[in-house]
Amino acid sequence: MNTNATLENSPTGAGAGGAGDAPLVEAQNLRVWLPTGRRDGIQAVRNVSLRVAAGERVGIVGESGSGKSVTGRALSGLLPTNPRVRVEGSIRFRDGEEMVGASAKDWNDVRSRRVGMIFQDPLTFLNPVMRIGRQVAESIDPRRVDLPVRDEVLRVLETVGLTDVETLVDRYPHELSGGMRQRVLIAIAIAKRPDLLIADEPTTALDATVQRRVLATLDDAVSRLGTSLVLISHDLAVVGSMTDRISVMYSGRIVESGTTNEVLTAPKHPYTQALLRSVRSLTDPDTELWSIPPSLRREIDEHVALEAKEDEYEA
Ligand SMILES: Nc1ncnc2c1ncn2[C@@H]1O[C@H](COP(=O)(O)OP(=O)(O)OP(=O)(O)O)[C@@H](O)[C@H]1O
């Protein structure tokens, strides 16, 4: 049986909900197909089930191309707008409607009230021709972007460790360093006090020292707001230090889920075991290639194919 069948809440995780709590967000049997040159496109996400309790922090780890980002984008309704993108299964926020198949307007509503996003490359997310202050203000309240929210904008920017904020609000994204831009992105994401933050490789593009500081800022902001966090990263050390639970993805599937401690200290799935070993033997830190030997990779592929068959049979 696939280990993602039951995804228990961390009994020790900070703020994790109890067993009877309705999750803040729950994806069930999520399946996503994306268009490619091939006629049917590719299935990037295969039967992913994931639940995040209020205040809980869940990490999604796996190699490049395993489906982490597509899962994160599906959870935030930000998959490419292309009629050939197909999503099946279920995504529900607490007290909300089914979001698979929901309109762009419904997703906008959910994002503006409940979900903040932080992506790897702030320049693609920030508006290059809009001053920083206005971009943060729009996140606080898209209808009130003038003076009344200025104090709040300054406060949010200070919250994420930025200084000289009176000057900063009048600057444009290209005038800031990478670390500053990433902090602005965190500010924009937390300004509306979302229930859930989805951070997809939030610091990968930064150098190691800046990365640590920005992660500490994110950690601090999430703790203070009591926000739930989905942290997507190929970096097990980062995810291990910031989450209550971890789901490991391989070939579009969640192959193992458990408390962070369980997954890191007693991994059950051969892929997680290989992943943990390969972290220590990564040869080129600039790529996301994991040094899993081909014979072991074949074994893992066979194991995962067998699990997929079992899941299909059970369904
Ligand atoms: N816009 C897109 N159009 C077509 N295929 C896509 C698109 N985005 C992702 N894919 C494909 O979907 C699969 C999953 O990609 P995804 O980006 O979710 O992986 P990932 O685990 O997040 O990897 P990375 O860490 O490199 O971002 C990959 O095969 C990828 O090539």
The ligand as a MOL file (V3000), in Angstrom:
LIG
                    3D

  0  0  0     0  0            999 V3000
M  V30 BEGIN CTAB
M  V30 COUNTS 31 33 0 0 0
M  V30 BEGIN ATOM
M  V30 1 N 3.9590 24.9490 -17.9140 0
M  V30 2 C 4.2780 23.6820 -18.1510 0
M  V30 3 N 3.9710 23.1140 -19.3410 0
M  V30 4 C 4.2690 21.8060 -19.5980 0
M  V30 5 N 4.8850 20.9870 -18.7030 0
M  V30 6 C 5.2290 21.5050 -17.5250 0
M  V30 7 C 4.9540 22.8750 -17.1730 0
M  V30 8 N 5.3910 23.0810 -15.8950 0
M  V30 9 C 5.9340 21.9080 -15.4870 0
M  V30 10 N 5.8350 20.9740 -16.4530 0
M  V30 11 C 6.2730 19.5760 -16.3540 0
M  V30 12 O 5.5900 18.9740 -15.2590 0
M  V30 13 C 6.4470 18.0820 -14.5620 0
M  V30 14 C 6.5210 18.4960 -13.0960 0
M  V30 15 O 7.1690 19.7630 -13.0400 0
M  V30 16 P 7.3370 20.5980 -11.7040 0
M  V30 17 O 7.7830 21.9750 -12.1100 0
M  V30 18 O 6.1320 20.4930 -10.8700 0
M  V30 19 O 8.5270 19.8490 -10.9750 0
M  V30 20 P 9.2890 20.2690 -9.6740 0
M  V30 21 O 9.3500 19.0660 -8.8230 0
M  V30 22 O 8.6870 21.4840 -9.0760 0
M  V30 23 O 10.7170 20.6050 -10.2520 0
M  V30 24 P 11.5960 21.9160 -10.0350 0
M  V30 25 O 12.1400 21.7940 -8.6600 0
M  V30 26 O 12.6380 21.8180 -11.1030 0
M  V30 27 O 10.6750 23.0900 -10.2420 0
M  V30 28 C 7.7830 18.1520 -15.2750 0
M  V30 29 O 7.8590 17.0620 -16.1750 0
M  V30 30 C 7.7370 19.4560 -16.0240 0
M  V30 31 O 8.5410 19.4030 -17.1740 0
M  V30 END ATOM
M  V30 BEGIN BOND
M  V30 1 1 1 2
M  V30 2 1 2 3
M  V30 3 2 2 7
M  V30 4 2 3 4
M  V30 5 1 4 5
M  V30 6 2 5 6
M  V30 7 1 6 7
M  V30 8 1 6 10
M  V30 9 1 7 8
M  V30 10 2 8 9
M  V30 11 1 9 10
M  V30 12 1 10 11
M  V30 13 1 11 12
M  V30 14 1 11 30
M  V30 15 1 12 13
M  V30 16 1 13 14
M  V30 17 1 13 28
M  V30 18 1 14 15
M  V30 19 1 15 16
M  V30 20 2 16 17
M  V30 21 1 16 18
M  V30 22 1 16 19
M  V30 23 1 19 20
M  V30 24 2 20 21
M  V30 25 1 20 22
M  V30 26 1 20 23
M  V30 27 1 23 24
M  V30 28 2 24 25
M  V30 29 1 24 26
M  V30 30 1 24 27
M  V30 31 1 28 29
M  V30 32 1 28 30
M  V30 33 1 30 31
M  V30 END BOND
M  V30 END CTAB
M  END
